[in-house]
Amino acid sequence: MSLIENIIRPDIRALAAYHVPDSTGFVKLDAMENPYTLPEDLRRELGCRLADVAMNRYPVPSYTALKAKICGRLGVPAGFDVVLGNGSDELISIISIACAKPGAKVLAPVPGFVMYAMSAQFAGLEFIGVPLKADFTLDKTAMLAAIARHKPAITYLAYPNNPTGTLFDAGDMAEILHAVGNAGIVIVDEAYQPFAQASFMSRLSEFGNLIVMRTVSKLGLAGIRLGYMAASSALLSEFDKVRPPYNINVLTQTAAEFLLEHTDILDAQAAALREERAKLVSALSALPGVEVFPSAANFLLIRVQTAGRNGSNVFAGLLERKVLIKNVGKMHALLENCLRVTVSTPEENKLFLDALAASLAS
Ligand SMILES: *Cc1c(COP(=O)(O)O)cnc(C)c1O
């Protein structure tokens, strides 16, 4: 056997690496990034703050000031705490590791965020995917049956869901939280909360097994890598034992503390993107052969199917026209011929619409 066969787990060897396409020269609409930057005066002020950071020192791993600002400014109810992660991806990984008892299972609706299943696999947990209905709403009956059968230690509900954009019914979610009960935690992943304007954060005291997870990535700060999860201190202190002590670097910490003093700007950008989302929905709905699904996020899922044109060749046509979106058609049977596009500025949305119309016609 070779060195690699001797040491690397067979399930890891069988994996393809997470592929991030090179977007140089493209209109980049594949990753739900906020297209807007900060105003010039704020960028300068941030530069000054960053210049004063003691980069020779380790961070102070309690992150007390940043956590207090997050709790104070982002609606964490009194009496609840947060744990910070290097993006919410790291929080998902921390949760998986902490809950990886032998035989423990992870449950989530599919199609959903791929990291739930990947992180479960890395930690040696079995992943149970419960298909959504064809319109991408929750199949509550199937979810409750799967919970009764598998008793999952971890259940994920992305609110709204990626890659579909669906905002699940809050009543269904509450039933799921009750059904899981004391046997497991339910993570409500609110990565797109600024675009959904709906949240379970204020309901933390209602459900002892609820964790509300968020990130600043889709809000406009994907590059600084900062996620947080809110829950009771008793639960969070267990996850905090697994967290690498210096996981938030001093530059991220300083930038986040600064930006939390200017949430009005990020909120205004999110409001502009919500308006653009509505315009993009109307424009797309007017295109023959395009079906648009309702979205509470800063992206839209569309299905393209018309004479001779399908998801793959329309995606290829967009690439030829230097527009990069995401082809999710092979992710799950329910997503056949589906493409996911980030909502951007009026200019970039127009470039996308023109390229899409041309790709549908060719
Ligand atoms: C983008 C996304 C995340 C990941 O966020 P990071 O903080 O950038 O790691 C988490 N959950 C969902 C549903 C997402 O779409």
The ligand as a MOL file (V3000), in Angstrom:
LIG
                    3D

  0  0  0     0  0            999 V3000
M  V30 BEGIN CTAB
M  V30 COUNTS 15 15 0 0 0
M  V30 BEGIN ATOM
M  V30 1 C -23.0460 30.7410 3.1780 0
M  V30 2 C -23.6970 29.9140 4.2090 0
M  V30 3 C -23.0720 29.6380 5.4230 0
M  V30 4 C -21.5740 29.8320 5.6010 0
M  V30 5 O -21.2080 30.9950 6.0710 0
M  V30 6 P -19.7030 31.3600 6.4660 0
M  V30 7 O -19.9150 32.1270 7.7010 0
M  V30 8 O -19.1950 32.1680 5.3230 0
M  V30 9 O -18.8990 30.1170 6.7120 0
M  V30 10 C -23.7700 28.9470 6.4050 0
M  V30 11 N -25.0070 28.4980 6.1750 0
M  V30 12 C -25.6340 28.7100 5.0080 0
M  V30 13 C -27.0060 28.1810 4.8150 0
M  V30 14 C -24.9900 29.4090 3.9890 0
M  V30 15 O -25.5910 29.5590 2.8040 0
M  V30 END ATOM
M  V30 BEGIN BOND
M  V30 1 1 1 2
M  V30 2 1 2 3
M  V30 3 2 2 14
M  V30 4 1 3 4
M  V30 5 2 3 10
M  V30 6 1 4 5
M  V30 7 1 5 6
M  V30 8 2 6 7
M  V30 9 1 6 8
M  V30 10 1 6 9
M  V30 11 1 10 11
M  V30 12 2 11 12
M  V30 13 1 12 13
M  V30 14 1 12 14
M  V30 15 1 14 15
M  V30 END BOND
M  V30 END CTAB
M  END
